[in-house]
Amino acid sequence: MGVDDIEAVFNVIGAVCSSSIGILLPTFFYFRLVDKRKQPRKVSYYIALVICIIMTPYSLFSIVALYVGP
C-alpha cells in the first residue's frame, strides 16, 4: 500500500528468493546434515562452505543492483 510501483516489490522478493533457494539453502542443509549425522567433513563439505561464503555477498549485490543501475 505504501509502494508506488508493485514491480519494485516483486523485484526485491525475486532477488532474495532466487539466490536463497538456489544457492544458500542447499549448502546450509548440507552443513546441517553432515553435523547432525556426525559424519567426517570431506572435501565436498569445504567446497560447499566456500560456495556459501562467496555467493552470500553476490545475493546481496543482486538486490542492490536493482536500484543502483542506470
Biopython code that builds the backbone (N, CA, C, O; Angstrom):
import numpy as np
from Bio.PDB.StructureBuilder import StructureBuilder

atoms = [
    (1, "MET", "N", (0.810, -1.189, 0.000)),
    (1, "MET", "CA", (0.000, 0.000, 0.000)),
    (1, "MET", "C", (0.854, 1.254, 0.000)),
    (1, "MET", "O", (0.437, 2.296, -0.505)),
    (2, "GLY", "N", (2.038, 1.157, 0.560)),
    (2, "GLY", "CA", (2.894, 2.326, 0.620)),
    (2, "GLY", "C", (3.881, 2.417, -0.529)),
    (2, "GLY", "O", (4.741, 3.298, -0.537)),
    (3, "VAL", "N", (3.771, 1.517, -1.502)),
    (3, "VAL", "CA", (4.707, 1.484, -2.619)),
    (3, "VAL", "C", (3.999, 1.985, -3.877)),
    (3, "VAL", "O", (2.872, 1.585, -4.169)),
    (4, "ASP", "N", (4.670, 2.854, -4.606)),
    (4, "ASP", "CA", (4.078, 3.389, -5.831)),
    (4, "ASP", "C", (4.025, 2.354, -6.953)),
    (4, "ASP", "O", (3.083, 2.343, -7.746)),
    (5, "ASP", "N", (5.023, 1.496, -7.020)),
    (5, "ASP", "CA", (5.105, 0.535, -8.106)),
    (5, "ASP", "C", (5.296, -0.864, -7.523)),
    (5, "ASP", "O", (6.287, -1.117, -6.839)),
    (6, "ILE", "N", (4.369, -1.761, -7.783)),
    (6, "ILE", "CA", (4.445, -3.120, -7.244)),
    (6, "ILE", "C", (5.589, -3.919, -7.876)),
    (6, "ILE", "O", (6.018, -4.931, -7.322)),
    (7, "GLU", "N", (6.079, -3.468, -9.027)),
    (7, "GLU", "CA", (7.185, -4.144, -9.689)),
    (7, "GLU", "C", (8.433, -4.129, -8.810)),
    (7, "GLU", "O", (9.192, -5.098, -8.802)),
    (8, "ALA", "N", (8.652, -3.055, -8.080)),
    (8, "ALA", "CA", (9.811, -2.969, -7.193)),
    (8, "ALA", "C", (9.735, -4.023, -6.091)),
    (8, "ALA", "O", (10.746, -4.620, -5.723)),
    (9, "VAL", "N", (8.557, -4.242, -5.579)),
    (9, "VAL", "CA", (8.379, -5.257, -4.531)),
    (9, "VAL", "C", (8.674, -6.643, -5.085)),
    (9, "VAL", "O", (9.383, -7.428, -4.456)),
    (10, "PHE", "N", (8.132, -6.945, -6.258)),
    (10, "PHE", "CA", (8.376, -8.254, -6.857)),
    (10, "PHE", "C", (9.840, -8.445, -7.232)),
    (10, "PHE", "O", (10.347, -9.564, -7.152)),
    (11, "ASN", "N", (10.525, -7.393, -7.635)),
    (11, "ASN", "CA", (11.948, -7.488, -7.948)),
    (11, "ASN", "C", (12.772, -7.843, -6.726)),
    (11, "ASN", "O", (13.660, -8.692, -6.800)),
    (12, "VAL", "N", (12.490, -7.209, -5.616)),
    (12, "VAL", "CA", (13.234, -7.494, -4.385)),
    (12, "VAL", "C", (12.940, -8.903, -3.893)),
    (12, "VAL", "O", (13.857, -9.630, -3.511)),
    (13, "ILE", "N", (11.689, -9.289, -3.899)),
    (13, "ILE", "CA", (11.327, -10.636, -3.458)),
    (13, "ILE", "C", (11.973, -11.684, -4.361)),
    (13, "ILE", "O", (12.479, -12.694, -3.873)),
    (14, "GLY", "N", (11.959, -11.453, -5.655)),
    (14, "GLY", "CA", (12.581, -12.393, -6.581)),
    (14, "GLY", "C", (14.079, -12.493, -6.397)),
    (14, "GLY", "O", (14.642, -13.585, -6.475)),
    (15, "ALA", "N", (14.730, -11.375, -6.155)),
    (15, "ALA", "CA", (16.180, -11.396, -5.955)),
    (15, "ALA", "C", (16.551, -12.148, -4.680)),
    (15, "ALA", "O", (17.521, -12.905, -4.663)),
    (16, "VAL", "N", (15.791, -11.943, -3.629)),
    (16, "VAL", "CA", (16.081, -12.613, -2.363)),
    (16, "VAL", "C", (15.784, -14.101, -2.458)),
    (16, "VAL", "O", (16.603, -14.928, -2.057)),
    (17, "CYS", "N", (14.632, -14.437, -2.980)),
    (17, "CYS", "CA", (14.216, -15.841, -3.013)),
    (17, "CYS", "C", (15.038, -16.674, -3.980)),
    (17, "CYS", "O", (15.391, -17.809, -3.659)),
    (18, "SER", "N", (15.350, -16.148, -5.147)),
    (18, "SER", "CA", (16.088, -16.954, -6.120)),
    (18, "SER", "C", (17.493, -17.277, -5.639)),
    (18, "SER", "O", (17.976, -18.392, -5.832)),
    (19, "SER", "N", (18.147, -16.316, -5.018)),
    (19, "SER", "CA", (19.506, -16.597, -4.539)),
    (19, "SER", "C", (19.490, -17.508, -3.323)),
    (19, "SER", "O", (20.368, -18.358, -3.179)),
    (20, "SER", "N", (18.509, -17.346, -2.450)),
    (20, "SER", "CA", (18.484, -18.208, -1.270)),
    (20, "SER", "C", (18.044, -19.624, -1.605)),
    (20, "SER", "O", (18.589, -20.578, -1.050)),
    (21, "ILE", "N", (17.077, -19.787, -2.495)),
    (21, "ILE", "CA", (16.606, -21.122, -2.855)),
    (21, "ILE", "C", (17.649, -21.855, -3.698)),
    (21, "ILE", "O", (17.840, -23.061, -3.536)),
    (22, "GLY", "N", (18.306, -21.154, -4.573)),
    (22, "GLY", "CA", (19.237, -21.808, -5.485)),
    (22, "GLY", "C", (20.612, -22.087, -4.931)),
    (22, "GLY", "O", (21.253, -23.055, -5.339)),
    (23, "ILE", "N", (21.085, -21.263, -4.009)),
    (23, "ILE", "CA", (22.481, -21.378, -3.583)),
    (23, "ILE", "C", (22.623, -21.536, -2.072)),
    (23, "ILE", "O", (23.294, -22.459, -1.610)),
    (24, "LEU", "N", (22.016, -20.667, -1.316)),
    (24, "LEU", "CA", (22.278, -20.639, 0.116)),
    (24, "LEU", "C", (21.596, -21.767, 0.887)),
    (24, "LEU", "O", (22.220, -22.364, 1.765)),
    (25, "LEU", "N", (20.353, -22.073, 0.592)),
    (25, "LEU", "CA", (19.657, -23.129, 1.325)),
    (25, "LEU", "C", (20.257, -24.524, 1.098)),
    (25, "LEU", "O", (20.417, -25.262, 2.071)),
    (26, "PRO", "N", (20.594, -24.918, -0.126)),
    (26, "PRO", "CA", (21.199, -26.248, -0.275)),
    (26, "PRO", "C", (22.520, -26.411, 0.493)),
    (26, "PRO", "O", (22.768, -27.460, 1.088)),
    (27, "THR", "N", (23.352, -25.387, 0.477)),
    (27, "THR", "CA", (24.611, -25.510, 1.224)),
    (27, "THR", "C", (24.350, -25.537, 2.726)),
    (27, "THR", "O", (25.013, -26.272, 3.457)),
    (28, "PHE", "N", (23.385, -24.737, 3.193)),
    (28, "PHE", "CA", (23.050, -24.750, 4.616)),
    (28, "PHE", "C", (22.509, -26.115, 5.033)),
    (28, "PHE", "O", (22.887, -26.629, 6.086)),
    (29, "PHE", "N", (21.635, -26.706, 4.229)),
    (29, "PHE", "CA", (21.096, -28.021, 4.556)),
    (29, "PHE", "C", (22.194, -29.077, 4.552)),
    (29, "PHE", "O", (22.173, -29.990, 5.378)),
    (30, "TYR", "N", (23.132, -28.970, 3.655)),
    (30, "TYR", "CA", (24.244, -29.913, 3.623)),
    (30, "TYR", "C", (25.078, -29.816, 4.900)),
    (30, "TYR", "O", (25.466, -30.836, 5.470)),
    (31, "PHE", "N", (25.350, -28.598, 5.346)),
    (31, "PHE", "CA", (26.096, -28.420, 6.606)),
    (31, "PHE", "C", (25.356, -29.061, 7.766)),
    (31, "PHE", "O", (25.960, -29.754, 8.585)),
    (32, "ARG", "N", (24.053, -28.834, 7.840)),
    (32, "ARG", "CA", (23.254, -29.376, 8.938)),
    (32, "ARG", "C", (23.223, -30.908, 8.910)),
    (32, "ARG", "O", (23.302, -31.552, 9.956)),
    (33, "LEU", "N", (23.108, -31.483, 7.720)),
    (33, "LEU", "CA", (23.076, -32.938, 7.628)),
    (33, "LEU", "C", (24.400, -33.562, 8.045)),
    (33, "LEU", "O", (24.417, -34.570, 8.751)),
    (34, "VAL", "N", (25.501, -32.974, 7.616)),
    (34, "VAL", "CA", (26.807, -33.519, 7.996)),
    (34, "VAL", "C", (26.999, -33.415, 9.507)),
    (34, "VAL", "O", (27.493, -34.355, 10.129)),
    (35, "ASP", "N", (26.618, -32.297, 10.099)),
    (35, "ASP", "CA", (26.783, -32.137, 11.545)),
    (35, "ASP", "C", (25.825, -33.026, 12.338)),
    (35, "ASP", "O", (26.201, -33.583, 13.369)),
    (36, "LYS", "N", (24.586, -33.157, 11.856)),
    (36, "LYS", "CA", (23.599, -33.949, 12.585)),
    (36, "LYS", "C", (23.938, -35.432, 12.558)),
    (36, "LYS", "O", (23.774, -36.130, 13.558)),
    (37, "ARG", "N", (24.405, -35.908, 11.423)),
    (37, "ARG", "CA", (24.764, -37.319, 11.309)),
    (37, "ARG", "C", (26.160, -37.615, 11.835)),
    (37, "ARG", "O", (26.580, -38.771, 11.874)),
    (38, "LYS", "N", (26.872, -36.581, 12.236)),
    (38, "LYS", "CA", (28.231, -36.691, 12.783)),
    (38, "LYS", "C", (29.156, -37.431, 11.816)),
    (38, "LYS", "O", (29.940, -38.295, 12.207)),
    (39, "GLN", "N", (29.037, -37.064, 10.556)),
    (39, "GLN", "CA", (29.897, -37.638, 9.525)),
    (39, "GLN", "C", (31.197, -36.845, 9.466)),
    (39, "GLN", "O", (31.236, -35.676, 9.848)),
    (40, "PRO", "N", (32.246, -37.477, 8.994)),
    (40, "PRO", "CA", (33.500, -36.731, 8.833)),
    (40, "PRO", "C", (33.353, -35.675, 7.738)),
    (40, "PRO", "O", (32.647, -35.879, 6.750)),
    (41, "ARG", "N", (34.012, -34.575, 7.926)),
    (41, "ARG", "CA", (33.960, -33.488, 6.949)),
    (41, "ARG", "C", (34.924, -33.784, 5.816)),
    (41, "ARG", "O", (36.142, -33.815, 5.989)),
    (42, "LYS", "N", (34.327, -34.004, 4.642)),
    (42, "LYS", "CA", (35.118, -34.331, 3.465)),
    (42, "LYS", "C", (35.332, -33.073, 2.638)),
    (42, "LYS", "O", (34.955, -31.971, 3.037)),
    (43, "VAL", "N", (35.938, -33.261, 1.492)),
    (43, "VAL", "CA", (36.231, -32.145, 0.594)),
    (43, "VAL", "C", (34.946, -31.449, 0.160)),
    (43, "VAL", "O", (34.918, -30.225, 0.030)),
    (44, "SER", "N", (33.888, -32.214, -0.065)),
    (44, "SER", "CA", (32.624, -31.624, -0.503)),
    (44, "SER", "C", (32.044, -30.668, 0.542)),
    (44, "SER", "O", (31.368, -29.702, 0.187)),
    (45, "TYR", "N", (32.299, -30.926, 1.811)),
    (45, "TYR", "CA", (31.847, -30.032, 2.875)),
    (45, "TYR", "C", (32.537, -28.677, 2.739)),
    (45, "TYR", "O", (31.891, -27.635, 2.854)),
    (46, "TYR", "N", (33.813, -28.690, 2.502)),
    (46, "TYR", "CA", (34.561, -27.443, 2.396)),
    (46, "TYR", "C", (34.269, -26.712, 1.080)),
    (46, "TYR", "O", (34.306, -25.482, 1.031)),
    (47, "ILE", "N", (33.980, -27.462, 0.026)),
    (47, "ILE", "CA", (33.570, -26.822, -1.233)),
    (47, "ILE", "C", (32.235, -26.111, -1.044)),
    (47, "ILE", "O", (32.056, -24.988, -1.514)),
    (48, "ALA", "N", (31.300, -26.762, -0.358)),
    (48, "ALA", "CA", (30.012, -26.130, -0.078)),
    (48, "ALA", "C", (30.192, -24.900, 0.806)),
    (48, "ALA", "O", (29.486, -23.907, 0.628)),
    (49, "LEU", "N", (31.117, -24.950, 1.746)),
    (49, "LEU", "CA", (31.396, -23.803, 2.599)),
    (49, "LEU", "C", (31.936, -22.632, 1.793)),
    (49, "LEU", "O", (31.526, -21.491, 2.006)),
    (50, "VAL", "N", (32.839, -22.899, 0.883)),
    (50, "VAL", "CA", (33.396, -21.844, 0.028)),
    (50, "VAL", "C", (32.314, -21.251, -0.866)),
    (50, "VAL", "O", (32.249, -20.033, -1.032)),
    (51, "ILE", "N", (31.473, -22.092, -1.438)),
    (51, "ILE", "CA", (30.383, -21.596, -2.276)),
    (51, "ILE", "C", (29.449, -20.706, -1.475)),
    (51, "ILE", "O", (29.030, -19.655, -1.958)),
    (52, "CYS", "N", (29.122, -21.110, -0.267)),
    (52, "CYS", "CA", (28.233, -20.319, 0.583)),
    (52, "CYS", "C", (28.860, -18.971, 0.935)),
    (52, "CYS", "O", (28.185, -17.941, 0.910)),
    (53, "ILE", "N", (30.130, -18.980, 1.259)),
    (53, "ILE", "CA", (30.802, -17.737, 1.639)),
    (53, "ILE", "C", (30.935, -16.792, 0.442)),
    (53, "ILE", "O", (30.766, -15.581, 0.583)),
    (54, "ILE", "N", (31.233, -17.337, -0.715)),
    (54, "ILE", "CA", (31.405, -16.498, -1.905)),
    (54, "ILE", "C", (30.068, -15.974, -2.415)),
    (54, "ILE", "O", (29.976, -14.815, -2.820)),
    (55, "MET", "N", (29.040, -16.800, -2.402)),
    (55, "MET", "CA", (27.774, -16.422, -3.024)),
    (55, "MET", "C", (26.868, -15.574, -2.128)),
    (55, "MET", "O", (25.947, -14.937, -2.640)),
    (56, "THR", "N", (27.089, -15.542, -0.836)),
    (56, "THR", "CA", (26.256, -14.710, 0.039)),
    (56, "THR", "C", (26.365, -13.230, -0.315)),
    (56, "THR", "O", (25.329, -12.574, -0.425)),
    (57, "PRO", "N", (27.558, -12.665, -0.499)),
    (57, "PRO", "CA", (27.605, -11.255, -0.914)),
    (57, "PRO", "C", (26.989, -11.014, -2.285)),
    (57, "PRO", "O", (26.395, -9.961, -2.518)),
    (58, "TYR", "N", (27.123, -11.981, -3.201)),
    (58, "TYR", "CA", (26.530, -11.805, -4.526)),
    (58, "TYR", "C", (25.013, -11.764, -4.473)),
    (58, "TYR", "O", (24.379, -11.079, -5.275)),
    (59, "SER", "N", (24.429, -12.490, -3.537)),
    (59, "SER", "CA", (22.975, -12.414, -3.410)),
    (59, "SER", "C", (22.554, -11.042, -2.905)),
    (59, "SER", "O", (21.497, -10.538, -3.287)),
    (60, "LEU", "N", (23.363, -10.438, -2.059)),
    (60, "LEU", "CA", (23.068, -9.077, -1.608)),
    (60, "LEU", "C", (23.282, -8.074, -2.730)),
    (60, "LEU", "O", (22.530, -7.108, -2.861)),
    (61, "PHE", "N", (24.317, -8.307, -3.544)),
    (61, "PHE", "CA", (24.581, -7.401, -4.665)),
    (61, "PHE", "C", (23.466, -7.440, -5.697)),
    (61, "PHE", "O", (23.188, -6.430, -6.342)),
    (62, "SER", "N", (22.825, -8.591, -5.863)),
    (62, "SER", "CA", (21.729, -8.668, -6.838)),
    (62, "SER", "C", (20.565, -7.807, -6.409)),
    (62, "SER", "O", (19.845, -7.274, -7.254)),
    (63, "ILE", "N", (20.367, -7.661, -5.121)),
    (63, "ILE", "CA", (19.300, -6.784, -4.626)),
    (63, "ILE", "C", (19.686, -5.324, -4.822)),
    (63, "ILE", "O", (18.869, -4.515, -5.260)),
    (64, "VAL", "N", (20.914, -4.992, -4.501)),
    (64, "VAL", "CA", (21.371, -3.617, -4.624)),
    (64, "VAL", "C", (21.418, -3.192, -6.095)),
    (64, "VAL", "O", (21.126, -2.041, -6.419)),
    (65, "ALA", "N", (21.786, -4.120, -6.981)),
    (65, "ALA", "CA", (21.895, -3.802, -8.406)),
    (65, "ALA", "C", (20.566, -3.401, -9.021)),
    (65, "ALA", "O", (20.537, -2.725, -10.049)),
    (66, "LEU", "N", (19.478, -3.808, -8.408)),
    (66, "LEU", "CA", (18.161, -3.427, -8.938)),
    (66, "LEU", "C", (17.938, -1.922, -8.855)),
    (66, "LEU", "O", (17.219, -1.346, -9.671)),
    (67, "TYR", "N", (18.550, -1.302, -7.881)),
    (67, "TYR", "CA", (18.274, 0.117, -7.632)),
    (67, "TYR", "C", (19.438, 1.046, -7.950)),
    (67, "TYR", "O", (19.266, 2.265, -7.957)),
    (68, "VAL", "N", (20.605, 0.501, -8.211)),
    (68, "VAL", "CA", (21.771, 1.345, -8.472)),
    (68, "VAL", "C", (22.011, 1.516, -9.968)),
    (68, "VAL", "O", (22.771, 2.393, -10.380)),
    (69, "GLY", "N", (21.370, 0.688, -10.778)),
    (69, "GLY", "CA", (21.595, 0.708, -12.225)),
    (69, "GLY", "C", (21.197, 2.031, -12.871)),
    (69, "GLY", "O", (20.701, 2.938, -12.203)),
    (70, "PRO", "N", (21.422, 2.127, -14.185)),
    (70, "PRO", "CA", (21.139, 3.387, -14.899)),
    (70, "PRO", "C", (19.675, 3.721, -15.001)),
    (70, "PRO", "O", (19.314, 4.748, -15.575)),
]
sb = StructureBuilder()
sb.init_structure("model")
sb.init_model(0)
sb.init_chain("A")
sb.init_seg("    ")
for serial, (resi, resn, name, xyz) in enumerate(atoms, 1):
    if name == "N":
        sb.init_residue(resn, " ", resi, " ")
    sb.init_atom(name, np.array(xyz, "f"), 0.0, 1.0, " ", f" {name:<3s}", serial, name[0])
structure = sb.get_structure()
